[in-house]
Amino acid sequence: MLSKKIAYNTVIAAGTRIVGLVLSLIIIGFITRHLGQVGFGYYATVLAFLYFFTVLADLGLYSICVRDISRPKADEKKIVSNVFTLRLFAGLFIFGLAPLVVYFLPYPDQVKIGVLIGTVGFWFLSNQQVLMGVFQKYLRMDKVAIAEFLGRVVHLGLVAFFIWQGKGFLFIVSASVGGALVIFGLVLVFSQKYIPISFQFDFSFWRSLLKKSLPLGLAAIFVLLYFKLDIIMLSLMKPPADVGVYNLAYKILESLLFFPAMFVGLVMPLMSKYAFSVRKKFEEITQKALDILLIFIAPMVIGTFFLSPKIIVLIAGPEFILSAGVLNILIIATGIIFLGVLFSNMIISLEKQKSLTYIYGIGAIVNLIANFIFIPRYSYYGAAGTTVLTELIVTVLMIVVLYQTLKIVPVFDSLIKYILAGLTMALPLYFLGNWNLFILGPLAILVYFAALYLIGGIKKADLKILIQKPKD
């Protein structure tokens, strides 16, 4: 029943988030067409800059919160309330630094004002993130998906209204604040049903939390350096139009990352529960999770190679067609990141989170050096290639840590079946490439899963688990 509940929540949340993803892409389409390459480059710079402070404000508390409330006999209210309170006020201070720091950087005034406005929205989203652990524990990530969907509806409505009114860059930035406020408010209200959250100031408990979380916080900073540094370096070394071209493809990458975050988030409490009590069960759960991720990685990567021009033109118009080549590179990084999300959460479940600090530190150094070498020469293509290299190195190092801890490595035996099914899917994409994307996409998915079923890559029992609603 538990596996059915995980599968059901994954499907429901995924469905809602796919709709939310479509809304996000529509929002990006409106913004790119309204602002153009240069304006969208400024918009991307604001978001990338504020993302640095989002990671700083996390302090590693989110992952520790999920792990600790998943332990047997955990005092959920005490843990979540203290984490939420600590995160709220620490974030208020850290985000307050953002407008001060950007003032001293060589950006246009509208970018600096945009950072000031966007700070509010990012602070709301930062506070919302720590509450997601509650829904992961109770396998109700569908509630988070609903909140995010409604927040995007508000965001889209505000963007459309401001464009209709002929408003400029700063109003577009402020639209994101409205959407963030809706998401935070709904997630806070929904969470009260499962754990009644209140302000708690147990400073000795805070010290205990920070002692466990700060290694993850430092690791997150390293992730931040190689995950967003490319956009910041592009904005300082290349014209704003280059930033716009790169960031459109990068936005698609970020939009796709909801799936591994959501799916692994549902599995994380189980991994934490069995990591030390029943090691064999832990290995079975993580292997099944890996197989499910691989099922989606293969068609995502192969399909994008054929559909990227159509996707880019649909979202942003022909002005951004150069983003298609960038997307073809970044989609490889996306597939690797899918695996990294699972492996990093396995490491956290095994309480080896300090190793992530070293892994991400190495990734940050590699990324920084590679960006300095390749961005001046190859601009956005260099940044994209550097992202792939960095993610590959980081993921391999995670596998090394898992092997040292478990004395086994994740098994990729089924990958060949998924690739074969993906290559079968590529046939209609190649020969029917002039068809409309809305016909070609669903057809490709149908061909992929049909081929996968025929070669034994997915079984009838697995399909039943995905479509049957579990009993509470």
Buried (B, 14 or more C-beta within 10 A) or exposed (E): EEEBBBBBBBBBBBEBBBBBBEBBBBBBBBBBBBBBBBBBBBBBBBBBBBBBBBBBBBBBBBBBBBBBBBBEEBEBBBBBBBBBBBBBEBBEEBBEEBBEEBEEBEBEEBBBBBBBBBBBBBBBBBBBBBBBBBBBBBBBBBBBBBBBBBBBBBBBBBBBEBBEEEBEBBBBBBBBBBBBBBBBBBBBEBBEEBBEBEEBEBEEBBEBBBEBBBBBBBBBBBBBBBBBBBBBBBBEBBBBBBBBBBBBBBBBBBBBEBBBBBBBBBBBBBBBBBBEEEEEBBBEBBBBBBBBBBBBBBBBBBBBBBBBBBBBBBBBEEBBBBBBBBBBBBBBBBBBBBBBBBBBBBBBBBEBBEBBBBBBBBBBBBBBEBBEEBBEEEBBBBBBBBBBBBBBBBBEBBBEBBEEBBEEEBEEEBBEBBBBBBEBBBEBBEEBEEBEEEEBBEBBEEBBBEBBBEBEBBEEEBEEBBEEEBEE
